[in-house]
Amino acid sequence: MRGRFSNKDLDPGEIFMDSKNLPGFERERFEGRLEFPIGSDSLNYLRIILVLIFGLFLYRLYNLQVISGDVFKTRAEANHLKVLPLWPERGRILDREGKVLAANDSAFRLILDASEITSDQKEELFGKLVSLDDKQIMEEISSKKSNIVIKDSTDWQALEVIRNKFRGLPLRIELFSSRSYPLGAAASHLIGYLSKLSAEESAEIRVLEANKLIGRSGIENIYDNYLYGKIGSKLIEVDSGGDTFSEVVEKLPETGDDVYLSIDADLQGKVYEEIKAVVDEREFRGGGAVLLAPNNGEVLSLVSYPGFDPNVLTKGSPKKDIDYYLTSSSKPLFDRAISGLYSSGSIIKPLYAIAALEEGIINPEREILSTGKLIVPNPFDPDHPSIFLDWKAHGFVDMRHAIAVSSNIYFYTIGGGFGDIKGLGVTKLREWLSKFGFGEKTNIDLEEEKEGFIPSPEWKAQTQKDDPTWRVGDTYNLSIGQGNFQVTPVQMAVFAASIANGGKIMEPRILKEIKSGDQIIDSGKSVVRKSVNVSPENLQVVREGMNLSSKIGTAQALANINLKIAAKTGTAQIGVEKKNVNSWFIGYFPYDNPKIAMAVVLEGGSSSNLVGATAATRQIIEWILVYRPDLLK
């Protein structure tokens, strides 16, 4: 159907016709059409409007280029682009049950770009924004380093107040992830802490990462590459006052991997608590302890006391606390569990008992008389024989009882020989110590482990110029763990585990697994570092002697615990005058199905002190029985 205007089709020629110049124009002819001729006045108006618009455009262009050109040039120079880091969230550290040992908290960081400050601004900084005591920051400012951390805080508003106070300085605020440690000092040496890169370290890496926090000790250090993640970046436009006009994310950061440990957090806290209690109450200088699973080497607890607060070191304040950690004679930064070197004392006697049985030196049933001293004739001065003391007269003791009561006379005899018993001699003593891993690192996954020391005739000849000859007395001292023989607590825990597991020298490990999201990307592996070929019968004799020690011997403080235990105590005299001692305990439990092997040392206590490592051990075992019996299953 045709429309309303079907009788009057639109003629293209009718568009924009001048009505005044059209000959014989009749307006009635155009009534009802869509288009009709435009008058000349309308076209003039259109021309005027176009001229005005073009004129305004020319004026604006002139204003931008000539009148305001310098203003915009200054602004363009003041505004510039920067590439800034987007810090990854660090992976967490968790215990075997998933309890967090190192957590992340959101925080803010006030950053100064010293490359853009003038000499006058530098003077304004010193003593006002930056403490004159903070020499590192002052040096960084003087060197015009581009990104200097002035202050960290969880309070963004507090940093914004500072930034506004120094408005003319190139300051900015960044979001980053700070670190916190729920167990504090109790796991300080184990977990470690973070810190900023030193000036030397910063110079060796790309500028973007100059303010990164890295692991400085413990697990934070060993597994830093997993925990750190991957840094991202963003491109921002800022003015001279540090205000951001725009920003574009170039690369998103990647969160670090979570590291799960074999450690039990609750046990770790309890062991630290008990070591601290005995050290403080009985005036020892410090102590350490290692508890591990004898069959796979998993470390359940590793403690060194005194410790430090890793939250303080990671934060970098208060300064007085850090100064104390660095200067205290108690050496709170020193990890006694893996780096402390101690004379073993009598806890090494079970090893010599194994060696004597394996080498056929003595029958375990044979008894040796201990009158309290061993008198050795002196062929060079018959009137002055050499006398070697026992800590008491024990009477006749066989091997099991000699281990239980820790008879020095018995071990002098099987170690250095006396009467018709030739003894192992220094060569065999050293050989068997090496078989059980002494004088070597255990390869625990922590840095700064010490390897200990086994003295030898050659060593004495080279170092003891006033008395270079190795004598029978030196062998006797080695036979009871005195003299220059040195061990670490972690070595002694591994040794206790080897008695429990049949002679396997396990590599202690702290890592359980590493996860990226829900995916396991690495895991700790059970490693048998070496195996000692010992007959089950001989090993059983030593085990029975250690069990007897917990009933009637030197570890009888454990006698009424509702748990069968293998134990050996030791007291190693230290110092020239022998007025101080290191108190030792090693053992494993349950006796018939070993699940935990342990070593405890308390250092530098009075020789008259009768309360030591065994007292701390008892509290630890009783706590396990009540609160963590699952660790014994």
Stockholm file with secondary structure:
# STOCKHOLM 1.0

chainA/1-633         MRGRFSNKDLDPGEIFMDSKNLPGFERERFEGRLEFPIGSDSLNYLRIILVLIFGLFLYRLYNLQVISGDVFKTRAEANHLKVLPLWPERGRILDREGKVLAANDSAFRLILDASEITSDQKEELFGKLVSLDDKQIMEEISSKKSNIVIKDSTDWQALEVIRNKFRGLPLRIELFSSRSYPLGAAASHLIGYLSKLSAEESAEIRVLEANKLIGRSGIENIYDNYLYGKIGSKLIEVDSGGDTFSEVVEKLPETGDDVYLSIDADLQGKVYEEIKAVVDEREFRGGGAVLLAPNNGEVLSLVSYPGFDPNVLTKGSPKKDIDYYLTSSSKPLFDRAISGLYSSGSIIKPLYAIAALEEGIINPEREILSTGKLIVPNPFDPDHPSIFLDWKAHGFVDMRHAIAVSSNIYFYTIGGGFGDIKGLGVTKLREWLSKFGFGEKTNIDLEEEKEGFIPSPEWKAQTQKDDPTWRVGDTYNLSIGQGNFQVTPVQMAVFAASIANGGKIMEPRILKEIKSGDQIIDSGKSVVRKSVNVSPENLQVVREGMNLSSKIGTAQALANINLKIAAKTGTAQIGVEKKNVNSWFIGYFPYDNPKIAMAVVLEGGSSSNLVGATAATRQIIEWILVYRPDLLK
#=GR chainA/1-633 SS CCCTTTTSCCCGGGTTCCTTSSTTCCGGGGTTCSCCCCCHHHHHHHHHHHHHHHHHHHHHHHIIIIISHHHHHHHHHHCEEEEEEECCCCCCEECTTSCEEEEEEEEEEEEECGGGCCHHHHHHHBTTTBCTTCHHHHHHHHTTCSCEEEEEESCHHHHHHHHHHTTTSCEEEEEEEEEECTTGGGGHHHHCCEEECCHHHHHTSCGGGTTCEEECSHHHHHTHHHHHCBCEEEEEEECTTCCEEEEEEEECCBCCCEEEESCCHHHHHHHHHHHHHHHHHHTCSEEEEEEECTTTCBEEEEEEESCCCHHHHHHTCCHHHHHHHHHCTTCTTSCHHHHCCBCCGGGGHHHHHHHHHHTTSCCTTCCEEECSEEEECCTTCTTSCEEEECSSCCEEECHHHHHHHTCHHHHHHHHHCBTTBCCCHHHHHHHHHHHTTTTSCCCCSSSSCCCCBCCCHHHHHHHCTTSCSCCHHHHHHHHTTCTTCBBCHHHHHHHHHHHHHTSEEECCBCEEEEEETTEEEEECCCCEEEECCCCHHHHHHHHHHHHHHHHHSTTGGGTTSSSCCEEEEEEEEESTTCCEEEEEEEEEESSSSCCEEEEEEEEEEETTCCCSHHHHHHHHHHHHHHHCGGGGC
#=GC SS_cons         CCCTTTTSCCCGGGTTCCTTSSTTCCGGGGTTCSCCCCCHHHHHHHHHHHHHHHHHHHHHHHIIIIISHHHHHHHHHHCEEEEEEECCCCCCEECTTSCEEEEEEEEEEEEECGGGCCHHHHHHHBTTTBCTTCHHHHHHHHTTCSCEEEEEESCHHHHHHHHHHTTTSCEEEEEEEEEECTTGGGGHHHHCCEEECCHHHHHTSCGGGTTCEEECSHHHHHTHHHHHCBCEEEEEEECTTCCEEEEEEEECCBCCCEEEESCCHHHHHHHHHHHHHHHHHHTCSEEEEEEECTTTCBEEEEEEESCCCHHHHHHTCCHHHHHHHHHCTTCTTSCHHHHCCBCCGGGGHHHHHHHHHHTTSCCTTCCEEECSEEEECCTTCTTSCEEEECSSCCEEECHHHHHHHTCHHHHHHHHHCBTTBCCCHHHHHHHHHHHTTTTSCCCCSSSSCCCCBCCCHHHHHHHCTTSCSCCHHHHHHHHTTCTTCBBCHHHHHHHHHHHHHTSEEECCBCEEEEEETTEEEEECCCCEEEECCCCHHHHHHHHHHHHHHHHHSTTGGGTTSSSCCEEEEEEEEESTTCCEEEEEEEEEESSSSCCEEEEEEEEEEETTCCCSHHHHHHHHHHHHHHHCGGGGC
//
